[in-house]
Amino acid sequence: MSGALSGSKIAYFDCYSGISGDMILGALIDCGLELRQLQELLSGLKLPGYRLEAKKVVRHGLAGTDVQVLTDPAAHRHRRLPEIKELLRQSDLPAPVKENSIAVFESLAAAEAAVHGVSIDEVHFHEVGAVDAIVDVVGSAGGLYLLQIGRLYCSPLPLGGGMVRSAHGLLPLPAPAVMELLRKRRVPVYGCDTRHELVTPTGAAIVTTLAEAFGPPPPFELEAVGCGSGKLDPGYANYLRIFTGPSAAPVPFNREPLFIIEANIDDLNPEIYGYLMERLFAEGAWDVYYTPLQMKKNRPAVKLTVLAPPQRLHCLVETVFRETSTLGLRVLEAQKFVCRRATEIVDTEWGPVRVKLVPAEGSGAPLHYAPEYEDCCAIARRTGLPLKEIYRRVELSFRMKRRQDAETE
């Protein structure tokens, strides 16, 4: 996540029918954002040639809001990233809106550069550099700011199919830049039998830049539900739904889905296990470990266990089959609870050292803390001191820093 939202509330994007810039704007207004407030904020952009319209609609029996950015054809032109960034920097937008809008365009430029084989500054924003797309990005960042959204979460994204006409000609759907954005964030996706564009480059850039995580919603108090209408009629209510509200009672951990891959192996050359572990970590495994077993006929064996993020499951299963002798494996669906962690820099006699910690709620000593292993190893190699001595001194420096910080508050 490149952007930094500011506010006290949570927003969850339910993208059952995809996501686009105008769907985000419609859903935010449907959540209670006043159109007048949004227009006033956008006036700080100093971008002529458009007007914003919002109207209530009913799609297949479900009410929502449709937003259109109506532009003057004379205002349409292509822009490069430096020009868009300068436009935003010279604007009178609130600082968080500027920062997040620039981050979205930088993410999109990096994706376009990757798929077209050019540098970021050479990327021509065609459709996305037009006035309506700029308003979509800045309006979305501004709407989140006005609704006091501080944390954004998003559902897995559906992938449509077919072709779309662009400035480069016909392109496959999902568009190449969309796929690069989703790949870079490793967004969980799923296929659906729809032959039109569900996730637009603008929508993908906004959510992959600003969303904290993709998956189920976190605990929060549901305060508002907004439906932002898409422009196509796929035969059902084509909306992006946004749920907003204050955070529930704080919990010191995050919940994430995962899959557990297991295989009992009794006929593999032991020299291969080291390489296998390297390959699995390279393919995105969260953890890999081996457990000794006694199998039927009392044969010694190894149980391979791989903890896999949902979006890497198939790649990791393929790697297990390719690199081992097993003919079958087990996949178990599970959840992991991870303590929220932070990092502090401690000044020591050898220079700065990172310390990982689990903060306590409110003030007080952290629940857990530990010096960063790699930093301490580098010092031990450089000085010849025992690693355990490095750990002891860094922990002492950390406690002293904490005590000094408490005394100055």
C-alpha positions in Angstrom: 0.0 0.0 0.0 1.6 3.3 -1.1 -1.0 5.8 0.0 -1.7 7.0 3.5 -5.3 7.5 4.5 -6.2 9.8 7.4 -9.3 9.4 9.5 -10.9 7.4 12.2 -13.3 5.2 10.2 -13.1 2.0 8.2 -14.3 1.4 4.7 -14.8 -2.0 3.0 -15.2 -2.2 -0.8 -17.5 -5.1 -1.8 -16.5 -5.6 -5.4 -18.9 -8.4 -6.4 -19.4 -6.7 -9.8 -16.0 -5.1 -10.1 -14.7 -1.6 -9.5 -14.2 1.6 -11.4 -13.6 5.2 -10.6 -17.1 6.4 -11.1 -18.5 3.4 -9.2 -16.3 4.5 -6.2 -17.6 8.0 -6.4 -21.2 6.8 -6.6 -20.9 4.5 -3.6 -19.2 7.2 -1.5 -22.0 9.7 -2.2 -24.5 6.9 -1.5 -22.8 6.4 1.9 -23.6 10.0 2.8 -20.9 12.1 1.2 -22.4 15.4 0.0 -22.0 16.2 -3.7 -21.6 19.8 -2.8 -18.7 19.0 -0.4 -17.0 16.9 -3.1 -17.4 19.6 -5.7 -16.0 22.2 -3.4 -12.9 20.0 -2.7 -12.4 19.3 -6.4 -12.4 23.0 -7.1 -9.0 23.1 -5.5 -7.7 21.0 -8.4 -8.0 24.0 -10.7 -8.9 21.7 -13.6 -11.4 23.2 -16.1 -13.6 21.4 -18.6 -15.8 19.1 -16.5 -18.9 19.0 -14.3 -20.0 16.3 -11.8 -23.5 14.9 -11.8 -25.0 12.4 -9.4 -28.5 10.9 -9.5 -30.4 8.2 -7.7 -31.0 5.0 -9.8 -32.6 1.6 -9.4 -30.8 -1.4 -11.0 -32.7 -4.7 -11.0 -34.6 -3.7 -7.9 -31.7 -2.3 -5.9 -31.3 1.5 -5.3 -28.0 3.2 -5.6 -26.2 6.3 -7.0 -24.9 6.9 -10.5 -22.1 9.5 -10.9 -21.0 10.9 -14.2 -18.1 13.2 -15.0 -19.3 15.2 -18.0 -16.4 16.7 -19.9 -15.9 19.3 -22.5 -14.4 17.5 -25.6 -12.0 20.5 -26.0 -10.5 19.7 -22.6 -9.5 16.1 -23.6 -5.8 15.5 -24.1 -3.2 13.0 -23.1 -0.9 13.6 -20.2 2.3 12.1 -18.8 2.9 11.4 -15.1 5.1 14.4 -14.5 2.4 16.7 -15.8 -0.3 15.1 -13.6 2.0 15.2 -10.5 2.7 18.9 -11.1 -1.1 19.6 -11.5 -1.7 17.9 -8.2 1.2 19.6 -6.4 0.1 23.1 -7.6 -3.5 22.4 -6.5 -5.2 23.6 -3.3 -6.3 20.1 -2.3 -5.8 18.9 1.3 -2.4 17.3 1.8 -3.6 13.7 2.3 -5.7 14.0 -0.9 -2.7 15.2 -2.9 -0.5 12.5 -1.5 -2.9 9.7 -2.2 -3.8 10.9 -5.7 -0.1 11.1 -6.6 0.5 7.6 -5.2 -2.4 6.2 -7.3 -1.0 7.8 -10.5 2.5 6.6 -9.7 1.2 3.0 -9.2 -0.7 3.2 -12.5 2.3 4.6 -14.4 4.5 1.8 -13.0 2.0 -0.8 -14.3 1.7 0.9 -17.7 5.5 1.1 -18.0 5.9 -2.5 -17.2 3.4 -3.8 -19.8 4.5 -1.4 -22.6 8.2 -1.7 -22.0 8.9 2.0 -21.4 10.1 4.1 -18.5 7.6 5.6 -16.0 8.0 9.2 -17.3 7.5 8.1 -20.9 4.1 6.6 -20.2 1.3 8.4 -22.1 -1.8 8.3 -20.0 -4.4 8.1 -22.7 -7.9 7.3 -21.2 -6.5 7.6 -17.7 -4.9 10.9 -18.3 -8.1 12.5 -19.5 -10.1 14.9 -17.3 -12.7 12.4 -16.2 -10.1 9.9 -15.0 -8.2 12.6 -13.0 -11.5 13.6 -11.4 -12.3 9.9 -10.6 -8.9 9.5 -8.8 -8.9 12.8 -7.0 -12.6 12.5 -6.2 -12.2 9.1 -4.7 -9.2 10.2 -2.6 -11.1 13.3 -1.6 -14.3 11.4 -0.8 -12.4 9.0 1.5 -10.9 12.1 3.2 -14.2 13.8 3.6 -15.8 10.7 5.1 -12.9 10.4 7.5 -11.8 7.0 6.3 -8.5 6.0 7.9 -8.4 2.3 6.9 -9.6 0.8 3.6 -10.1 -2.9 3.0 -11.3 -4.7 -0.2 -12.9 -8.0 -1.2 -11.2 -10.3 -3.8 -11.8 -9.0 -7.3 -13.7 -10.7 -10.1 -12.1 -11.0 -13.5 -14.2 -10.5 -16.6 -13.2 -11.4 -20.1 -13.4 -10.4 -23.8 -11.7 -7.4 -25.4 -11.8 -3.7 -25.0 -10.9 -0.9 -27.4 -8.2 1.5 -26.2 -5.8 4.0 -27.6 -3.5 1.1 -28.3 -6.2 -0.8 -30.2 -8.0 -3.9 -29.0 -6.7 -5.3 -25.7 -7.7 -8.4 -23.8 -9.7 -8.2 -20.6 -8.7 -7.7 -17.9 -6.5 -5.0 -19.4 -2.8 -5.6 -19.1 -2.2 -2.7 -16.8 -5.0 -4.0 -14.5 -3.3 -7.4 -14.4 0.1 -5.9 -13.5 -1.5 -3.8 -10.7 -3.2 -6.9 -9.3 -0.1 -9.1 -9.7 2.1 -6.6 -7.9 -0.2 -6.5 -4.8 -0.9 -10.2 -5.2 -4.6 -9.4 -5.0 -6.9 -12.5 -4.6 -9.0 -12.8 -7.8 -11.6 -15.2 -9.2 -13.0 -15.8 -12.7 -16.6 -15.3 -13.7 -18.5 -15.8 -16.9 -18.8 -12.2 -17.9 -17.7 -10.8 -21.3 -17.1 -7.2 -20.3 -14.7 -5.1 -18.2 -15.3 -5.5 -14.5 -12.1 -4.0 -13.1 -10.9 -0.8 -14.8 -7.3 0.5 -14.7 -8.5 3.5 -12.6 -10.4 1.3 -10.2 -7.5 -1.1 -9.9 -5.0 1.6 -9.3 -7.1 3.3 -6.5 -7.8 0.1 -4.6 -4.3 -1.5 -5.0 -2.7 1.7 -3.8 -5.0 2.6 -0.9 -6.4 -0.7 0.4 -4.7 -2.1 3.5 -5.7 -5.7 2.7 -7.8 -7.9 0.4 -10.2 -10.5 1.9 -13.0 -10.5 4.4 -13.9 -7.3 6.2 -12.3 -6.6 9.6 -14.4 -6.1 12.8 -16.1 -2.7 12.7 -19.5 -1.0 13.5 -21.5 -0.9 10.3 -22.7 2.7 10.0 -23.5 3.2 6.3 -23.9 1.1 3.1 -23.5 2.8 -0.3 -24.1 1.4 -3.8 -22.2 3.0 -6.8 -23.7 2.1 -10.2 -21.7 0.8 -13.1 -22.7 1.9 -16.6 -23.3 -1.5 -18.1 -26.3 -3.9 -17.5 -25.0 -7.4 -17.1 -28.4 -8.7 -16.1 -28.1 -8.1 -12.4 -27.6 -5.0 -10.1 -24.3 -3.8 -11.3 -22.9 -2.0 -8.2 -19.8 -1.5 -6.1 -20.9 -1.6 -2.5 -19.0 0.3 0.2 -19.5 -0.3 3.9 -18.3 2.3 6.3 -18.2 2.8 10.1 -16.1 3.3 13.1 -13.6 0.6 14.1 -14.9 -1.9 16.6 -13.2 -2.5 20.0 -9.5 -2.6 19.1 -7.9 -6.0 18.8 -4.2 -6.6 18.9 -4.1 -8.8 15.9 -5.1 -9.1 12.2 -7.0 -12.1 10.8 -5.9 -13.5 7.4 -7.0 -16.5 5.4 -4.5 -19.2 4.5 -4.2 -22.7 3.1 -2.1 -25.5 4.6 -0.5 -27.8 2.1 0.7 -31.2 3.5 2.4 -34.2 1.9 4.0 -37.3 3.5 7.1 -38.2 1.5 9.2 -41.4 2.1 11.1 -41.8 -1.1 12.8 -38.5 -1.8 16.6 -37.9 -1.8 17.2 -35.9 1.4 19.5 -33.5 -0.4 16.6 -32.1 -2.3 14.7 -30.8 0.8 16.9 -27.8 1.1 16.4 -26.7 -2.5 12.6 -27.5 -2.2 12.3 -25.1 0.8 14.1 -22.3 -1.2 11.8 -22.8 -4.2 8.6 -22.7 -2.0 9.7 -19.5 -0.3 10.5 -18.0 -3.7 7.0 -18.9 -4.9 5.4 -16.9 -2.0 5.0 -19.4 0.8 4.6 -17.8 4.2 6.3 -20.7 6.0 7.7 -24.2 5.1 8.7 -26.9 7.6 9.5 -30.6 7.8 8.3 -33.1 10.5 9.9 -36.6 10.8 7.3 -39.5 10.5 7.1 -43.3 10.7 4.8 -44.5 8.0 3.3 -47.9 7.1 5.8 -50.8 7.2 7.7 -48.6 9.7 9.3 -46.6 6.9 10.9 -43.3 8.0 9.4 -40.3 6.1 9.1 -36.5 6.2 5.8 -34.6 6.4 6.1 -31.4 4.3 4.0 -28.5 5.5 3.6 -25.3 3.5 1.6 -22.3 4.8 0.2 -20.6 1.6 -1.5 -17.3 1.0 -4.7 -17.9 -1.0 -3.5 -16.2 -4.1 -0.3 -18.4 -4.3 -2.0 -21.8 -3.6 -2.0 -23.2 -7.1 1.7 -22.1 -7.8 2.8 -23.7 -4.5 0.9 -27.0 -5.2 2.5 -27.1 -8.6 5.9 -26.6 -7.1 5.4 -29.4 -4.7 4.4 -31.8 -7.4 7.2 -30.7 -9.7 10.1 -30.8 -7.1 9.1 -33.8 -5.0 8.2 -37.5 -5.6 4.8 -37.3 -4.0 1.7 -38.3 -6.1 -0.8 -36.6 -3.8 -1.1 -34.0 -1.1 -3.7 -32.4 1.2 -4.9 -28.8 1.2 -6.6 -27.5 4.3 -8.3 -24.1 4.6 -7.5 -22.2 7.7 -7.0 -18.7 9.2 -4.0 -17.1 10.9 -4.1 -14.4 13.6 -1.1 -12.1 13.4 -0.2 -9.7 16.2 0.1 -6.1 14.9 3.8 -5.3 14.8 5.9 -2.1 14.5 9.5 -1.3 14.1 11.6 1.2 16.0 15.1 2.4 15.3 17.5 2.3 18.3 20.8 4.2 18.3 23.6 1.9 19.6 27.4 2.1 19.8 27.5 0.4 16.4 24.9 2.6 14.7 21.1 2.3 14.2 19.5 -1.1 14.8 15.9 -2.0 14.1 13.8 -3.5 16.9 10.6 -5.3 16.1 7.8 -5.0 18.7 4.2 -5.8 19.4 2.8 -2.5 20.9 0.6 -2.6 23.9 -2.8 -1.0 23.8 -2.4 2.6 25.0 0.8 3.5 26.7 3.2 1.2 28.5 5.8 -1.4 27.6 5.3 -3.4 24.4 4.0 -6.9 24.7 7.0 -8.4 22.9 10.1 -7.0 21.3 13.2 -8.4 19.6 16.2 -6.9 17.9 16.3 -7.4 14.1 18.3 -10.6 13.5 19.9 -9.4 10.2 21.1 -6.1 11.8 22.6 -7.9 14.8 24.3 -10.5 12.6 25.9 -7.8 10.5 27.3 -6.2 13.7 28.6 -9.6 15.0 30.4 -10.3 11.7 31.9 -6.8 11.7 33.0 -6.7 15.3 33.6 -10.4 16.2 31.5 -10.1 19.3 29.1 -13.0 20.1 25.7 -12.6 18.6 24.0 -13.1 22.0 26.0 -10.2 23.4 24.9 -7.9 20.5 21.3 -8.9 21.3 21.8 -8.1 25.0 23.2 -4.7 24.4 20.6 -3.7 21.8 17.8 -4.8 24.1 19.3 -2.7 26.9 19.5 0.3 24.5 15.9 -0.2 23.6 14.7 -0.3 27.2 16.7 2.9 28.0 15.2 4.7 25.0 11.7 3.7 26.1 12.4 5.0 29.6 13.7 8.3 28.3 10.7 8.7 25.9 8.3 8.1 28.8 10.0 10.6 31.0 9.8 13.3 28.4 6.0 12.9 27.8 
